[in-house]
Amino acid sequence: MRALTWHGTHDVRVDTVPDPQIVNPRDAVLKVTSTAICGSDLHLYDGVIPGMLSGDILGHEFMGEVVDVGPKSTLKKGQRVVVPFTISCGSCYFCQKQQYSACDNSNPAEKQDISEPLYGHAVSALFGYSHMTGGYPGGQAEYVRVPFSDVGPIVIPDGMDDDEVLFLSDILPTGWMAAENCDIEPGDTVAVWGCGPVGLFAVQSAKLMGAERVIAIDHYPHRLELARKFGAETIDFNQTKVGEALMEMTGGIGPDAVIDAVGMEAHGFAPDNVLEVAKQKLGVAADRGHALREAIVSVRKGGRVSMPGVYGGFLDKFPLGAMMEKGLQWRTGQTHVQRYTADLLRRIQEGEIDTTFLISHRLPLEEAPTGYKNFHSKQDEWTKVVLKP
Amino acid sequence: MQSHSQRPVLGLLAIGVGAAVGIALLNQRPSRSYRIAPPDSAPGRLAKHADFGDYAVVGKTVLIDKPRQELFDYWRDFSNLSSFMENIEAVKPGTNGSSIWTIAAPAGQSVEVETQVVDERAGELIAWRSVEGSSIDTEGRVAFRDAPAGRGTYVEAIVAYKPPGGELGRLIAKLFQREPNVQGRRELKRFKMLMETGEIATSRNRREAA
């Protein structure tokens, strides 16, 4: 089959690789019909996530048709399913608590060795990502093996387009969980750093959860325009001093909750960021935390910090004093996708959530490297790329 | 044929730091003096100065969300061990209730060890030891304890072994000294996966290399 494979920083290629098979009893194999490039794929593209091997198949946002099932799968051939990017067994302590991204049993035992000294524990496996999270072949391919297919995939009713439901795999539940982690109360103001796909879904979700005001922060005019479409006020950090603006806009109180939908590769020329770009290029597991620092300093006393943005290593100059003295609450983590898919599918069906606005480009799988290049370097226009194998 | 020490090592291991030191004293290291610290709640093998003499000791504990008896029963059928232990090729019944373990060694070789169950308490404990004249002097025990609040069972496995000399010993040493604690942790995690999910997670997407 053809598949998008990683070969190093800014080097992805479409290669011919062996077709996947059923390996374990609960597996299914899908013929992929749609797959998207995610902002966290760009972290791999930029080479800032450790534990990648040349030839790894990328892609953790995908859906397709079931073409083969193991004896313990509950899926049937011919069903259309969307697959959560988190691989979860459904039966361990964490899955029973619906903390699917903490699954104990999906990350292969021999792949957990890197995480344990770094994080204390290995987290759940993810598709198409670092070998720290299992090194499972991803879905930017013609076919993909789906482990624990009786737990993860959600069956899509006939009549719904791929474009409507594809983002149930990651970014929609991720934006939703980011807003849920804000514990929004009526009258709240929520500030969102980053108007990428997760930030934009967080804006929509926060509004649906009853936030009175949502303030979105980015520097790409088109992305800010999309945020305004969903009722957000916006701040362009290239034009405006973000921290002071947030204070003025909230009468000195600060936002009640803040969402860092940026993660480890913050943009901009703030002094802390320039230094951290340099450190990241040296490969010392340094995260870039400008957006997170700004969020923690801006949020009101006793406020909530939600961090869907991906970080992988260590951060200097963390405003721990602000965290403690202001009595902040902090919630984060890879998304517990399986917890949200059924509810969000219903909201899409009922027209409560718009998913298709995001897609700016559709490309055949063969052109995936072009998609990566442009999603990476033309972020204003290239808001989301969907690949068709 | 060299002689083998058959002193029970593991019987003392779980007791605490003092016990760990006690073993060190038993194992011909008289020139050093040890301060006997009062035992704390941690397993003795984790003492900063644990010293088991010629024995290497590997021990790990894992929490598995299954009842004690079910886990005990699976483990007690030693022929099951090769399903989750990477280096165990097979365990077959020997004579007089003993078991013959075939252990994969580097360079495509394998080693056979004959063991005897020396202690067994249903649903709680299995302990085994290599028989006199076996190629590796080893003993192991696995204990099953209820975790709080119905969260399953703490499974603690400890293996001690004394590699023989010669070429075989070199191979076995190489086998075991390849991060023995990492190996032990992986084996127990595979056991947990198999018990909790019915399969062992792998990122391979084909049954064999294409």
Boltz contact constraints between the chains, C-beta under 6 A:
constraints:
  - contact:
      token1: [A, 18]
      token2: [B, 206]
      max_distance: 6.0
  - contact:
      token1: [A, 18]
      token2: [B, 210]
      max_distance: 6.0
  - contact:
      token1: [A, 20]
      token2: [B, 205]
      max_distance: 6.0
  - contact:
      token1: [A, 21]
      token2: [B, 206]
      max_distance: 6.0
  - contact:
      token1: [A, 21]
      token2: [B, 207]
      max_distance: 6.0
  - contact:
      token1: [A, 23]
      token2: [B, 204]
      max_distance: 6.0
  - contact:
      token1: [A, 23]
      token2: [B, 207]
      max_distance: 6.0
  - contact:
      token1: [A, 24]
      token2: [B, 199]
      max_distance: 6.0
  - contact:
      token1: [A, 25]
      token2: [B, 199]
      max_distance: 6.0
  - contact:
      token1: [A, 89]
      token2: [B, 197]
      max_distance: 6.0
  - contact:
      token1: [A, 91]
      token2: [B, 196]
      max_distance: 6.0
  - contact:
      token1: [A, 91]
      token2: [B, 197]
      max_distance: 6.0
  - contact:
      token1: [A, 92]
      token2: [B, 196]
      max_distance: 6.0
  - contact:
      token1: [A, 93]
      token2: [B, 65]
      max_distance: 6.0
  - contact:
      token1: [A, 105]
      token2: [B, 193]
      max_distance: 6.0
  - contact:
      token1: [A, 105]
      token2: [B, 196]
      max_distance: 6.0
  - contact:
      token1: [A, 105]
      token2: [B, 197]
      max_distance: 6.0
  - contact:
      token1: [A, 105]
      token2: [B, 201]
      max_distance: 6.0
  - contact:
      token1: [A, 106]
      token2: [B, 201]
      max_distance: 6.0
  - contact:
      token1: [A, 108]
      token2: [B, 201]
      max_distance: 6.0
  - contact:
      token1: [A, 108]
      token2: [B, 202]
      max_distance: 6.0
  - contact:
      token1: [A, 108]
      token2: [B, 203]
      max_distance: 6.0
  - contact:
      token1: [A, 109]
      token2: [B, 186]
      max_distance: 6.0
  - contact:
      token1: [A, 109]
      token2: [B, 189]
      max_distance: 6.0
  - contact:
      token1: [A, 109]
      token2: [B, 190]
      max_distance: 6.0
  - contact:
      token1: [A, 110]
      token2: [B, 186]
      max_distance: 6.0
  - contact:
      token1: [A, 113]
      token2: [B, 182]
      max_distance: 6.0
  - contact:
      token1: [A, 134]
      token2: [B, 203]
      max_distance: 6.0
  - contact:
      token1: [A, 135]
      token2: [B, 203]
      max_distance: 6.0
  - contact:
      token1: [A, 136]
      token2: [B, 203]
      max_distance: 6.0
  - contact:
      token1: [A, 137]
      token2: [B, 205]
      max_distance: 6.0
  - contact:
      token1: [A, 145]
      token2: [B, 205]
      max_distance: 6.0
